[in-house]
Amino acid sequence: MARLTTKDRWVFAPYSLEERGERNVPLIYLKEAWWRTVRGSTGYFVNIPTRPSQYYPVEFNHNFVCWTEITWNAPQNRWSVDRPTGPDYRCDIFEDKVQTAGQVGPIDGQPLPTPRTPAPSTEDEDEGSERSDNTIESGVPGNTTEEEGLAQLAESIHINPPAMTTMTEPVETTAFLRREVTDEINPHTGRRIERIANVVDDEAVDTDRFAGTMCR
């Protein structure tokens, strides 16, 4: 049984377009059609080397999933859709290759999705993380290079204790006069000479000190 194409099911009737379609055909339906600019017209073209013009414009009908041959109608200033593409266009789409909406895959003119690269294995890292977690939970600090450096830095810092300040408390002293009568006679008064000494009673001094002597 022969495979049917989309144009075999299409009861075609000519129609026209005011302007050419966009670059939005699924890649699985492109066949020999390519988006390019030829003689000032931009759209899909098929290269047919055996024909005089070589490049021939085509349009994709999304409703019937089929390529069509088009020509420029100058009097009406529009594009005429004449027929589905013939065998020499090599653009037939088999019915069993038609996909439902949302399953057609990448669209022409749009960037292809970048495949995700699987992440490298982190088996060793995970084991290291588990060991680290166990250390933290058990309360045993890890002997790391950073901790050793901090310990050495702390040992190298010497903090001098503040200098002791000697506080001297004032000593209370008591001064008094001591009167002494001598055997000497004052020639002017005829009286014995009395000497008065200014004596300081200091707890730190064991002997009395005389600051001066007064005579009268």
C-alpha atoms as one frame of an Amber mdcrd trajectory, in Angstrom:
protein
   0.000   0.000   0.000   1.414   3.369  -1.115   2.157   5.951   1.545  -0.073
   8.994   1.309   1.219  12.542   1.483  -0.567  15.546   2.950  -1.314  16.919
  -0.526  -3.086  13.677  -1.440  -5.743  14.422   1.180  -6.033  18.109   0.310
  -8.781  19.166  -2.087  -6.849  22.178  -3.277  -8.313  25.470  -4.548  -6.053
  28.421  -5.584  -5.857  31.376  -3.207  -3.677  34.464  -2.734  -1.494  36.112
  -0.108  -0.851  39.808   0.430   2.611  39.050   1.779   4.831  36.085   2.350
   4.705  34.078   5.567   7.115  34.150   8.471  10.055  31.935   9.213   8.117
  29.609  11.513   8.055  26.150   9.888   9.009  23.170  12.098  12.370  21.723
  11.123  10.871  18.282  10.505   8.750  19.769   7.672  11.431  21.880   5.946
  12.469  19.252   3.380  14.284  21.154   0.581  12.926  24.587   1.445  15.347
  27.175   2.804  14.824  30.686   4.137  16.687  33.186   1.955  16.423  36.375
  -0.081  16.225  36.044  -3.874  15.712  38.984  -6.245  14.532  41.235  -3.422
  12.048  38.731  -2.002  12.656  37.125   1.407  11.033  33.830   2.295  11.308
  30.104   1.673  12.824  28.987  -1.642  13.629  25.635  -3.219  16.702  25.217
  -5.369  15.827  23.395  -8.605  18.996  23.395 -10.742  17.202  21.814 -13.744
  14.883  24.799 -14.147  15.795  28.150 -15.701  15.316  30.338 -12.592  16.964
  27.796 -10.209  15.350  29.277  -7.041  11.564  29.062  -6.738   9.460  30.567
  -3.952   7.285  28.270  -1.851   4.903  28.769   1.077   3.981  26.401   3.872
   0.301  25.851   4.597   0.050  25.152   8.328  -3.562  24.055   8.176  -2.877
  21.234   5.699   0.811  20.734   6.618   1.801  21.054   2.980   4.171  23.110
   0.794   2.755  25.109  -2.111   4.100  26.715  -5.251   3.592  30.500  -5.442
   4.082  33.196  -8.080   4.018  36.981  -7.937   0.828  38.522  -9.363   1.916
  42.014 -10.380  -1.517  43.357 -11.534  -3.071  42.450  -8.192   0.090  43.195
  -6.228  -0.039  39.947  -4.279   1.206  36.409  -4.238  -0.814  33.692  -5.914
  -0.786  30.203  -4.380  -1.069  28.068  -7.493  -0.806  24.386  -6.366   0.877
  22.023  -3.923   4.530  21.508  -4.764   5.297  18.985  -7.497   7.768  16.091
  -7.399  10.752  18.179  -8.521  10.396  20.388  -5.393  11.090  17.348  -3.184
   8.910  18.794  -0.410   6.304  16.055   0.033   5.306  15.345   3.653   3.969
  11.883   4.402   0.883  11.696   6.560   2.435   9.247   9.002   5.138  11.876
   9.739   2.702  14.605  10.739   2.921  15.456  14.428   0.253  16.911  16.658
   0.510  20.450  17.957   3.195  20.773  20.633   5.063  17.686  19.381   6.650
  19.124  16.236   9.967  19.962  17.892  12.249  22.907  17.062  11.014  25.691
  14.812  13.089  27.159  11.985  14.594  30.524  12.862  14.513  29.925  16.612
  17.623  29.037  18.635  17.957  25.372  19.364  17.678  24.431  23.053  21.045
  23.814  24.649  21.326  20.231  25.909  22.025  19.994  29.583  25.441  18.605
  30.480  25.284  16.111  33.357  26.990  17.420  36.457  30.307  15.728  37.357
  30.200  13.079  40.034  30.517  14.469  43.523  30.826  11.123  45.284  34.109
  12.027  46.951  32.834  15.470  47.893  29.711  13.961  49.446  31.845  11.570
  51.496  33.970  14.484  52.612  30.862  16.428  53.573  29.581  13.486  55.622
  32.865  13.222  57.436  32.791  16.950  58.138  29.228  16.765  59.437  30.132
  13.878  61.746  33.017  15.861  63.157  30.764  18.809  63.920  28.077  16.665
  65.519  30.541  14.844  67.725  32.013  18.107  68.958  35.582  17.260  67.917
  37.200  20.261  66.229  38.971  19.634  62.988  42.720  20.123  62.922  42.857
  22.373  59.880  45.693  24.503  58.590  43.688  27.654  59.258  43.125  26.723
  62.907  46.808  25.912  63.375  47.723  29.316  61.940  45.361  31.098  64.323
  46.767  29.176  67.291  50.345  30.106  66.359  49.327  33.750  65.941  47.701
  33.775  69.373  50.834  32.266  70.961  53.071  34.871  69.311  51.152  37.773
  70.829  52.500  38.732  74.296  50.319  41.003  76.363  52.333  42.883  79.040
  50.436  43.339  82.317  49.796  46.946  83.286  52.512  48.534  85.404  51.873
  48.500  89.129  51.283  51.942  90.538  52.573  52.547  94.012  50.156  54.575
  96.070  51.659  56.519  98.918  49.281  57.418 101.684  49.956  60.653 103.528
  51.289  60.232 107.058  49.696  62.390 109.706  52.226  64.227 111.858  51.795
  66.213 115.059  53.946  69.230 115.806  54.394  70.671 119.341  56.768  73.056
 121.162  59.198  71.812 123.761  60.474  74.366 126.303  63.828  73.711 127.893
  65.392  75.877 130.698  69.161  76.030 130.589  71.671  77.089 133.193  72.882
  79.934 131.025  72.067  83.490 132.157  70.936  86.121 129.680  73.235  89.089
 130.334  70.565  91.595 129.298  67.703  90.262 131.392  69.512  88.396 134.079
  67.238  85.417 133.548  68.009  81.921 132.591  67.831  81.216 128.891  64.885
  79.118 127.738  65.061  77.221 124.496  61.829  76.328 122.661  62.101  73.525
 120.098  59.539  72.729 117.356  59.253  68.953 117.619  57.411  66.789 114.997
  55.915  63.485 116.166  56.156  61.181 113.097  55.322  57.461 113.213  58.055
  56.804 110.656  60.710  58.644 112.756  62.042  57.043 115.901  63.797  60.182
 117.330  62.569  63.723 117.825  63.722  66.343 115.388  64.255  69.942 116.333
  63.299  72.501 113.771  64.701  75.528 115.578  65.529  77.172 118.829  64.024
  80.308 120.313  65.441  82.329 123.123  63.666  84.835 125.319
